[in-house]
Amino acid sequence: MSIESLIAEEFPQDPALIYMNHAGVGPWPRRTARAVQAFAEENVRSGARNYAARMRKEQELKDQLRRFINAPAAEDIALVASTSAALSMVACGIDWKWGDNVVGPAEEFPSNRIPWQAQRKWGVAYRAVPLIGADPEADLLAACDRQTRVLAASSVQFGTGLSLDIGRLGAACRKRGILFCVDAIQSLGALPLDVQAAHVDFAMADAHKWLLGPEGIALFYCRAEVRPQLELRQFGWHMVEAMGDFDANEWRPAGTARRFECGSPNMTGVYGLSASLDLLFEAGSDEITRRVLKNSSYLIEKLKVIPGSFLLTPDSESRRAGIVTVRLDGQDHEKLRQDLALAGVICAHRAGGLRFSPHFYNRESQIDNVLEILNVSI
Ligand SMILES: Cc1ncc(COP(=O)(O)O)c(C=O)c1O
């Protein structure tokens, strides 16, 4: 099937709508809805009679995720409730020494700042580095010193859309013995991530943005070599080595990343995300990235020429991802967002501007329409 036919089949969205908020909550493709419906029907008919099939699906999803981020093994991946939950597991699991510090961008989403700041009681300082210079990676690395335990950064900043060179940061961290934690929610599904090539120790991303999956199911990758270093903070039947042996009094944590999954999995999310990934694989990650970047570049060129516009998204192509944020002189951006929503354009008010985040299936003609509507609204 051609990519155009695939898009027509999978995204039969309301024609009155132009959905450009994938950095907020993305829509589901048709096959994701079908997978969740089929799972629901099976529940109605026969409950969990065939639980083994569910467990196989869960394994299949972990393997899809492994391929998606090029993790060494599916065993390196846990399914957790959210990006925030995974970040908290890392932040609360490290054996901090008084005087340690964590370095991260000053413009981070709160979920990738608060868990680190919450470690202050253990004498851990959080160093927020503004990413306003020409070389943000150099600025982040310059803020690290011998007491830096973790560099925690989003691959793409939620407000400005700035895309960091994860490979460069990872290589520098590994060399200096600093743990590298990547919140990938604003890039995974839009841009590639290779956790091995980029020397990533921890990566996490919920399904509901660029991955086009359900809310409430997130991938948590933890590099096998650092897994034993993370102190566990959540316990239950599911995270033990002998899962299913309900009579055993002795237990130890699973050797795999299942140790981070304390209880029953979010099976509805498992079926939904697996279908969404299936679509992303079919569309092809190179093609998706090419289209995402083409859409953001087109949008940037169009927004640039609006009198009084100021782009918060970096101009340099190598810094771009799927997010494009613009400030318009003298405008009430929240009012503008609401006006656009009334006209069917779904975007967000972030970083003091309007944030557009089209995905690979959005068309240039939709961007033209957005610009027309924006021009009459301002
Ligand atoms: C960079 C970043 N991290 C984390 C989150 C929150 O993700 P979750 O709801 O899965 O915890 C968001 C949501 O916008 C985000 O942009």
The ligand as an SDF file (V2000), in Angstrom:
LIG
                    3D

 16 16  0  0  0  0  0  0  0  0999 V2000
    8.9430   16.4200   27.8100 C   0  0  0  0  0  0  0  0  0  0  0  0
    7.7700   15.8110   28.4980 C   0  0  0  0  0  0  0  0  0  0  0  0
    7.9700   14.9350   29.4920 N   0  0  0  0  0  0  0  0  0  0  0  0
    6.9400   14.3620   30.1360 C   0  0  0  0  0  0  0  0  0  0  0  0
    5.6370   14.6780   29.8040 C   0  0  0  0  0  0  0  0  0  0  0  0
    4.5500   14.0560   30.5990 C   0  0  0  0  0  0  0  0  0  0  0  0
    4.3680   12.7320   30.2160 O   0  0  0  0  0  0  0  0  0  0  0  0
    3.5100   11.7100   31.1020 P   0  0  0  0  0  0  0  0  0  0  0  0
    2.1370   12.2700   31.1860 O   0  0  0  0  0  0  0  0  0  0  0  0
    3.5900   10.4440   30.3220 O   0  0  0  0  0  0  0  0  0  0  0  0
    4.1430   11.6140   32.4230 O   0  0  0  0  0  0  0  0  0  0  0  0
    5.3760   15.5950   28.7880 C   0  0  0  0  0  0  0  0  0  0  0  0
    3.9960   15.9460   28.4290 C   0  0  0  0  0  0  0  0  0  0  0  0
    3.7170   16.9210   27.7720 O   0  0  0  0  0  0  0  0  0  0  0  0
    6.4770   16.1740   28.1110 C   0  0  0  0  0  0  0  0  0  0  0  0
    6.2970   17.0520   27.1370 O   0  0  0  0  0  0  0  0  0  0  0  0
  1  2  1  0
  2  3  1  0
  2 15  2  0
  3  4  2  0
  4  5  1  0
  5  6  1  0
  5 12  2  0
  6  7  1  0
  7  8  1  0
  8  9  2  0
  8 10  1  0
  8 11  1  0
 12 13  1  0
 12 15  1  0
 13 14  2  0
 15 16  1  0
M  END
$$$$
